[in-house]
Amino acid sequence: MTAIFEEESTTVPVKNGQSITIEPGNPWPSAYRGSKYSLVSDDDFEDTVLKWEHRDLNIFTEPPSGLRRALVLLGKSGGRGSIRVTADNEVLTKIPAKDYEHVDQAPVDSGWVPVYVGKLQTPIDFEEVETDPTPPTQSSIKVWQGFTFNNGERWAVGHDGKLVWKWRDYRFESAFNHPELVAEYQKYRGTAGRLYITENAHVWVNLPRQDIRSEQKETVRRAITQWKQKAEEADDTASLRLVNRRLVATSQQDDPSTGHFPIHIGHLGNFDGGKIPRPVVDDESYYQAVCEYETVWE
């Protein structure tokens, strides 16, 4: 099923406890983040397709309706190129400053300007990869079977227990408190580390074997065993391959037996009243840094 995209406004927290409403086509006044996809041309398809990619792995689907047109109107050549989708389903992209109509409103008027495009109304369907699975019940976990790279906003739980969004040397806290989400993370992983929040509000973490809290080791072992058994019985090669790739990538020896399992700890709706973390950019130099490059997927 083709995902539905709408050009509608969104509200973004900014400095000093304020929030602003921005319209589609406005410069994006926050951290440039989210799941990474790209609209591309491919020899196997007659029309432009949406691609998820990690190294030699490529999975394609139909673009959300109306998205390519919106990108063309914003100055994206042919309506193709990289996009991000936040945990609140906001679609972001970068437009070359020379092609961007509202560059005078942006904090930086050169390079690649982050721009708000609109919102997804329904999930993107990649068919063979489950990006909006049934979440685990409360006080339970599953192996994350969706994309294990370039998927979700990359947050971190710090040593101080705060939820922060980090990129390069920048560190921005959420505008809201998330004690229940942080507590759920700490319930399974005893050290500071990353968690990922997808556009469908699922939360998954990298779980190193040595960091699993002793009282949860059996719960984790059981979740892994159940996932592997079901995936093999269903011949779910996509899930098996994506999890294995994550294990290899997180192993210092490129050995899946020593890697970190991607563990699905729940849905944002189950924590803190469903609050979606929203980073507040409090360092203006960030905008200069984020405009310096764009990821171009061919």
C-alpha beads as a LAMMPS data file, in Angstrom:
LAMMPS data file: protein, C-alpha beads

298 atoms
297 bonds

1 atom types
1 bond types

-500.0 500.0 xlo xhi
-500.0 500.0 ylo yhi
-500.0 500.0 zlo zhi

Masses

1 110.0

Atoms # bond

1 1 1 0.000 0.000 0.000
2 1 1 1.334 3.434 -0.966
3 1 1 2.015 5.695 2.009
4 1 1 0.093 8.957 2.193
5 1 1 1.968 12.253 2.484
6 1 1 0.385 15.627 3.260
7 1 1 1.779 19.137 3.215
8 1 1 0.754 20.302 6.665
9 1 1 2.279 22.456 9.398
10 1 1 4.149 21.168 12.434
11 1 1 5.237 22.600 15.773
12 1 1 8.901 22.616 16.760
13 1 1 10.359 23.374 20.231
14 1 1 13.128 25.971 20.173
15 1 1 15.289 27.733 22.750
16 1 1 14.013 29.316 25.963
17 1 1 11.059 26.971 26.297
18 1 1 9.353 28.352 23.197
19 1 1 7.744 26.541 20.262
20 1 1 7.132 27.738 16.721
21 1 1 4.784 26.533 14.007
22 1 1 6.375 26.042 10.610
23 1 1 4.785 25.431 7.245
24 1 1 5.913 23.087 4.461
25 1 1 8.772 24.696 2.582
26 1 1 10.114 26.577 5.618
27 1 1 13.704 26.132 6.811
28 1 1 13.919 23.399 9.447
29 1 1 14.751 25.001 12.842
30 1 1 15.872 21.891 14.683
31 1 1 18.208 18.902 14.444
32 1 1 18.270 17.240 11.024
33 1 1 17.423 13.671 11.938
34 1 1 15.334 10.578 11.291
35 1 1 15.198 7.479 9.143
36 1 1 17.171 7.843 5.913
37 1 1 15.512 7.126 2.589
38 1 1 16.039 8.401 -0.936
39 1 1 13.890 8.918 -4.022
40 1 1 15.819 7.513 -6.964
41 1 1 15.589 6.234 -10.509
42 1 1 16.451 2.562 -10.965
43 1 1 16.733 0.431 -14.092
44 1 1 14.371 -2.170 -12.641
45 1 1 11.517 0.317 -12.236
46 1 1 9.673 2.510 -14.721
47 1 1 9.159 5.398 -12.312
48 1 1 10.939 6.992 -9.357
49 1 1 11.096 4.720 -6.318
50 1 1 11.849 5.126 -2.629
51 1 1 14.986 3.327 -1.510
52 1 1 16.389 2.207 1.810
53 1 1 20.080 1.398 1.587
54 1 1 22.952 0.078 3.639
55 1 1 26.118 -0.699 1.689
56 1 1 25.179 -3.516 -0.702
57 1 1 21.642 -3.932 0.670
58 1 1 18.884 -2.077 -1.206
59 1 1 15.134 -2.323 -0.717
60 1 1 12.654 -0.370 -2.839
61 1 1 9.024 0.665 -2.565
62 1 1 6.632 3.245 -3.983
63 1 1 7.212 6.800 -2.750
64 1 1 4.520 8.327 -0.547
65 1 1 1.853 9.953 -2.707
66 1 1 2.561 13.605 -3.456
67 1 1 6.078 13.583 -2.010
68 1 1 8.008 13.800 -5.262
69 1 1 5.899 16.726 -6.463
70 1 1 6.515 18.567 -3.185
71 1 1 10.274 18.021 -3.527
72 1 1 10.263 19.323 -7.108
73 1 1 8.473 22.495 -6.042
74 1 1 11.018 23.046 -3.264
75 1 1 13.955 22.903 -5.676
76 1 1 15.000 19.269 -5.401
77 1 1 16.239 18.325 -8.871
78 1 1 13.708 15.974 -10.467
79 1 1 12.116 15.457 -7.056
80 1 1 14.848 12.939 -6.286
81 1 1 17.372 12.713 -3.497
82 1 1 17.747 12.004 0.187
83 1 1 15.056 12.599 2.805
84 1 1 14.727 12.024 6.551
85 1 1 11.607 11.026 8.466
86 1 1 11.433 11.989 12.138
87 1 1 9.776 10.157 15.016
88 1 1 6.757 12.435 14.492
89 1 1 6.544 11.499 10.790
90 1 1 7.900 14.858 9.649
91 1 1 9.610 14.628 6.261
92 1 1 12.803 16.665 5.945
93 1 1 15.190 17.205 3.077
94 1 1 18.092 19.432 2.077
95 1 1 17.851 21.870 -0.808
96 1 1 20.850 23.522 -2.479
97 1 1 20.876 27.125 -1.272
98 1 1 21.066 28.401 -4.855
99 1 1 17.791 26.602 -5.698
100 1 1 15.879 27.334 -2.496
101 1 1 13.212 30.041 -2.736
102 1 1 13.210 30.878 0.994
103 1 1 16.967 30.895 1.545
104 1 1 16.688 34.409 3.020
105 1 1 14.742 32.896 5.956
106 1 1 17.335 30.204 6.696
107 1 1 19.987 30.589 9.414
108 1 1 22.636 29.776 6.785
109 1 1 22.328 30.878 3.148
110 1 1 24.914 28.572 1.566
111 1 1 25.464 24.867 1.021
112 1 1 22.523 22.509 1.626
113 1 1 19.636 24.024 3.586
114 1 1 17.504 21.671 5.759
115 1 1 13.846 22.187 4.856
116 1 1 10.547 20.920 6.245
117 1 1 8.453 19.181 3.559
118 1 1 5.344 17.834 5.323
119 1 1 4.114 14.766 7.207
120 1 1 3.460 11.120 6.500
121 1 1 -0.101 10.134 7.355
122 1 1 0.402 6.380 6.973
123 1 1 3.481 4.131 7.331
124 1 1 5.805 3.409 4.425
125 1 1 5.333 -0.214 3.394
126 1 1 8.507 -2.037 2.383
127 1 1 6.644 -5.393 2.248
128 1 1 9.482 -7.793 3.060
129 1 1 10.692 -5.716 6.037
130 1 1 8.322 -5.030 8.929
131 1 1 8.749 -1.354 9.823
132 1 1 5.590 -1.068 11.943
133 1 1 5.415 -4.349 13.873
134 1 1 3.198 -5.180 16.800
135 1 1 5.204 -3.830 19.755
136 1 1 6.142 -6.050 22.656
137 1 1 3.781 -5.994 25.598
138 1 1 4.800 -3.892 28.560
139 1 1 7.591 -5.448 30.629
140 1 1 8.570 -7.527 27.597
141 1 1 10.887 -7.241 24.582
142 1 1 11.372 -8.613 21.072
143 1 1 14.209 -8.701 18.574
144 1 1 13.854 -5.676 16.276
145 1 1 13.009 -7.034 12.825
146 1 1 12.865 -3.772 10.907
147 1 1 15.775 -1.958 9.299
148 1 1 18.808 -2.171 11.553
149 1 1 20.710 0.697 9.905
150 1 1 19.654 4.208 8.860
151 1 1 16.419 3.695 10.753
152 1 1 15.050 6.007 13.396
153 1 1 16.270 9.046 15.275
154 1 1 19.513 8.198 17.049
155 1 1 19.226 9.272 20.685
156 1 1 21.373 8.370 23.686
157 1 1 20.844 7.822 27.376
158 1 1 23.689 9.593 29.147
159 1 1 25.476 8.707 32.371
160 1 1 23.283 11.341 34.017
161 1 1 20.118 9.560 32.864
162 1 1 19.146 12.322 30.433
163 1 1 17.944 11.670 26.905
164 1 1 20.087 13.543 24.378
165 1 1 20.449 13.743 20.609
166 1 1 24.088 13.785 19.496
167 1 1 25.852 14.455 16.206
168 1 1 29.572 15.102 15.885
169 1 1 30.397 17.365 18.858
170 1 1 26.846 18.623 19.260
171 1 1 24.659 17.462 22.122
172 1 1 21.035 18.609 22.389
173 1 1 18.617 17.566 25.114
174 1 1 14.956 16.843 24.495
175 1 1 12.482 19.623 25.216
176 1 1 10.612 17.154 27.439
177 1 1 11.391 14.773 30.265
178 1 1 11.252 11.054 29.464
179 1 1 11.733 9.216 32.794
180 1 1 9.701 6.141 31.827
181 1 1 11.476 5.685 28.494
182 1 1 14.896 6.089 30.117
183 1 1 13.920 3.666 32.904
184 1 1 12.872 1.049 30.324
185 1 1 16.213 1.400 28.561
186 1 1 18.114 1.119 31.856
187 1 1 16.071 -1.917 32.823
188 1 1 17.875 -3.946 30.153
189 1 1 21.135 -2.102 29.574
190 1 1 23.171 -1.049 32.575
191 1 1 25.392 1.510 30.836
192 1 1 24.948 4.700 28.837
193 1 1 24.289 4.130 25.141
194 1 1 22.109 4.651 22.104
195 1 1 18.468 4.043 21.390
196 1 1 16.627 4.534 18.116
197 1 1 13.115 5.927 17.655
198 1 1 11.501 5.222 14.288
199 1 1 8.891 7.216 12.371
200 1 1 6.295 4.759 13.645
201 1 1 7.350 5.523 17.243
202 1 1 9.001 2.159 17.889
203 1 1 12.035 2.143 20.171
204 1 1 14.934 -0.254 19.674
205 1 1 18.383 -0.459 21.245
206 1 1 21.750 -2.113 20.687
207 1 1 22.147 -4.577 23.529
208 1 1 25.738 -5.735 24.193
209 1 1 25.795 -9.114 25.913
210 1 1 28.120 -7.875 28.641
211 1 1 25.798 -4.958 29.481
212 1 1 22.585 -6.948 29.956
213 1 1 21.399 -6.650 33.522
214 1 1 21.635 -10.023 35.238
215 1 1 17.941 -10.116 36.148
216 1 1 16.996 -9.685 32.462
217 1 1 19.382 -12.150 30.832
218 1 1 16.793 -14.923 30.666
219 1 1 14.195 -12.543 29.185
220 1 1 16.651 -11.485 26.486
221 1 1 17.740 -15.061 25.773
222 1 1 14.122 -16.150 25.382
223 1 1 13.297 -13.262 23.034
224 1 1 16.276 -14.090 20.798
225 1 1 15.442 -17.793 20.730
226 1 1 11.798 -17.129 19.824
227 1 1 12.744 -14.692 17.072
228 1 1 15.294 -17.023 15.487
229 1 1 12.948 -20.002 15.560
230 1 1 10.068 -18.091 13.965
231 1 1 12.293 -16.401 11.365
232 1 1 13.823 -19.699 10.271
233 1 1 10.455 -21.474 10.155
234 1 1 8.977 -18.658 8.049
235 1 1 12.116 -18.454 5.882
236 1 1 12.253 -14.748 6.765
237 1 1 15.565 -14.067 5.048
238 1 1 15.196 -10.291 5.302
239 1 1 14.966 -10.355 9.099
240 1 1 17.750 -12.894 9.459
241 1 1 20.062 -10.914 7.174
242 1 1 19.365 -7.522 8.773
243 1 1 19.897 -8.790 12.323
244 1 1 23.069 -10.627 11.304
245 1 1 24.421 -7.475 9.634
246 1 1 23.820 -5.556 12.854
247 1 1 25.602 -8.216 14.899
248 1 1 28.624 -8.126 12.603
249 1 1 28.726 -4.314 12.522
250 1 1 28.678 -4.047 16.320
251 1 1 31.334 -6.724 16.894
252 1 1 34.948 -5.644 17.238
253 1 1 35.960 -8.889 15.531
254 1 1 33.239 -8.814 12.830
255 1 1 31.898 -11.906 14.564
256 1 1 28.089 -12.054 14.913
257 1 1 28.407 -14.172 18.059
258 1 1 29.961 -11.175 19.859
259 1 1 27.784 -8.417 18.351
260 1 1 24.987 -6.389 19.893
261 1 1 21.438 -7.608 19.336
262 1 1 18.914 -5.011 18.121
263 1 1 16.186 -5.248 20.764
264 1 1 12.696 -3.756 20.430
265 1 1 11.820 -2.400 23.881
266 1 1 8.443 -0.897 23.035
267 1 1 6.406 1.910 21.518
268 1 1 6.492 5.552 22.603
269 1 1 2.774 5.319 23.316
270 1 1 3.639 3.179 26.333
271 1 1 5.995 5.711 27.918
272 1 1 5.593 9.183 29.400
273 1 1 2.136 9.716 27.958
274 1 1 3.432 9.121 24.438
275 1 1 5.711 12.174 24.395
276 1 1 7.955 12.225 21.345
277 1 1 11.515 13.394 22.112
278 1 1 12.254 16.714 20.411
279 1 1 15.831 18.053 20.472
280 1 1 16.283 21.744 21.150
281 1 1 19.135 23.278 19.158
282 1 1 20.851 25.769 21.462
283 1 1 24.075 26.217 19.489
284 1 1 23.674 28.264 16.315
285 1 1 26.928 26.898 14.872
286 1 1 25.109 23.599 14.335
287 1 1 23.243 25.068 11.362
288 1 1 26.476 25.962 9.617
289 1 1 27.833 22.453 10.168
290 1 1 24.715 20.667 8.941
291 1 1 24.598 22.757 5.750
292 1 1 28.091 21.704 4.693
293 1 1 27.126 18.369 3.125
294 1 1 24.339 16.205 1.795
295 1 1 24.126 12.441 1.462
296 1 1 23.474 11.622 -2.177
297 1 1 22.274 8.107 -2.921
298 1 1 22.301 7.142 -6.569

Bonds

1 1 1 2
2 1 2 3
3 1 3 4
4 1 4 5
5 1 5 6
6 1 6 7
7 1 7 8
8 1 8 9
9 1 9 10
10 1 10 11
11 1 11 12
12 1 12 13
13 1 13 14
14 1 14 15
15 1 15 16
16 1 16 17
17 1 17 18
18 1 18 19
19 1 19 20
20 1 20 21
21 1 21 22
22 1 22 23
23 1 23 24
24 1 24 25
25 1 25 26
26 1 26 27
27 1 27 28
28 1 28 29
29 1 29 30
30 1 30 31
31 1 31 32
32 1 32 33
33 1 33 34
34 1 34 35
35 1 35 36
36 1 36 37
37 1 37 38
38 1 38 39
39 1 39 40
40 1 40 41
41 1 41 42
42 1 42 43
43 1 43 44
44 1 44 45
45 1 45 46
46 1 46 47
47 1 47 48
48 1 48 49
49 1 49 50
50 1 50 51
51 1 51 52
52 1 52 53
53 1 53 54
54 1 54 55
55 1 55 56
56 1 56 57
57 1 57 58
58 1 58 59
59 1 59 60
60 1 60 61
61 1 61 62
62 1 62 63
63 1 63 64
64 1 64 65
65 1 65 66
66 1 66 67
67 1 67 68
68 1 68 69
69 1 69 70
70 1 70 71
71 1 71 72
72 1 72 73
73 1 73 74
74 1 74 75
75 1 75 76
76 1 76 77
77 1 77 78
78 1 78 79
79 1 79 80
80 1 80 81
81 1 81 82
82 1 82 83
83 1 83 84
84 1 84 85
85 1 85 86
86 1 86 87
87 1 87 88
88 1 88 89
89 1 89 90
90 1 90 91
91 1 91 92
92 1 92 93
93 1 93 94
94 1 94 95
95 1 95 96
96 1 96 97
97 1 97 98
98 1 98 99
99 1 99 100
100 1 100 101
101 1 101 102
102 1 102 103
103 1 103 104
104 1 104 105
105 1 105 106
106 1 106 107
107 1 107 108
108 1 108 109
109 1 109 110
110 1 110 111
111 1 111 112
112 1 112 113
113 1 113 114
114 1 114 115
115 1 115 116
116 1 116 117
117 1 117 118
118 1 118 119
119 1 119 120
120 1 120 121
121 1 121 122
122 1 122 123
123 1 123 124
124 1 124 125
125 1 125 126
126 1 126 127
127 1 127 128
128 1 128 129
129 1 129 130
130 1 130 131
131 1 131 132
132 1 132 133
133 1 133 134
134 1 134 135
135 1 135 136
136 1 136 137
137 1 137 138
138 1 138 139
139 1 139 140
140 1 140 141
141 1 141 142
142 1 142 143
143 1 143 144
144 1 144 145
145 1 145 146
146 1 146 147
147 1 147 148
148 1 148 149
149 1 149 150
150 1 150 151
151 1 151 152
152 1 152 153
153 1 153 154
154 1 154 155
155 1 155 156
156 1 156 157
157 1 157 158
158 1 158 159
159 1 159 160
160 1 160 161
161 1 161 162
162 1 162 163
163 1 163 164
164 1 164 165
165 1 165 166
166 1 166 167
167 1 167 168
168 1 168 169
169 1 169 170
170 1 170 171
171 1 171 172
172 1 172 173
173 1 173 174
174 1 174 175
175 1 175 176
176 1 176 177
177 1 177 178
178 1 178 179
179 1 179 180
180 1 180 181
181 1 181 182
182 1 182 183
183 1 183 184
184 1 184 185
185 1 185 186
186 1 186 187
187 1 187 188
188 1 188 189
189 1 189 190
190 1 190 191
191 1 191 192
192 1 192 193
193 1 193 194
194 1 194 195
195 1 195 196
196 1 196 197
197 1 197 198
198 1 198 199
199 1 199 200
200 1 200 201
201 1 201 202
202 1 202 203
203 1 203 204
204 1 204 205
205 1 205 206
206 1 206 207
207 1 207 208
208 1 208 209
209 1 209 210
210 1 210 211
211 1 211 212
212 1 212 213
213 1 213 214
214 1 214 215
215 1 215 216
216 1 216 217
217 1 217 218
218 1 218 219
219 1 219 220
220 1 220 221
221 1 221 222
222 1 222 223
223 1 223 224
224 1 224 225
225 1 225 226
226 1 226 227
227 1 227 228
228 1 228 229
229 1 229 230
230 1 230 231
231 1 231 232
232 1 232 233
233 1 233 234
234 1 234 235
235 1 235 236
236 1 236 237
237 1 237 238
238 1 238 239
239 1 239 240
240 1 240 241
241 1 241 242
242 1 242 243
243 1 243 244
244 1 244 245
245 1 245 246
246 1 246 247
247 1 247 248
248 1 248 249
249 1 249 250
250 1 250 251
251 1 251 252
252 1 252 253
253 1 253 254
254 1 254 255
255 1 255 256
256 1 256 257
257 1 257 258
258 1 258 259
259 1 259 260
260 1 260 261
261 1 261 262
262 1 262 263
263 1 263 264
264 1 264 265
265 1 265 266
266 1 266 267
267 1 267 268
268 1 268 269
269 1 269 270
270 1 270 271
271 1 271 272
272 1 272 273
273 1 273 274
274 1 274 275
275 1 275 276
276 1 276 277
277 1 277 278
278 1 278 279
279 1 279 280
280 1 280 281
281 1 281 282
282 1 282 283
283 1 283 284
284 1 284 285
285 1 285 286
286 1 286 287
287 1 287 288
288 1 288 289
289 1 289 290
290 1 290 291
291 1 291 292
292 1 292 293
293 1 293 294
294 1 294 295
295 1 295 296
296 1 296 297
297 1 297 298
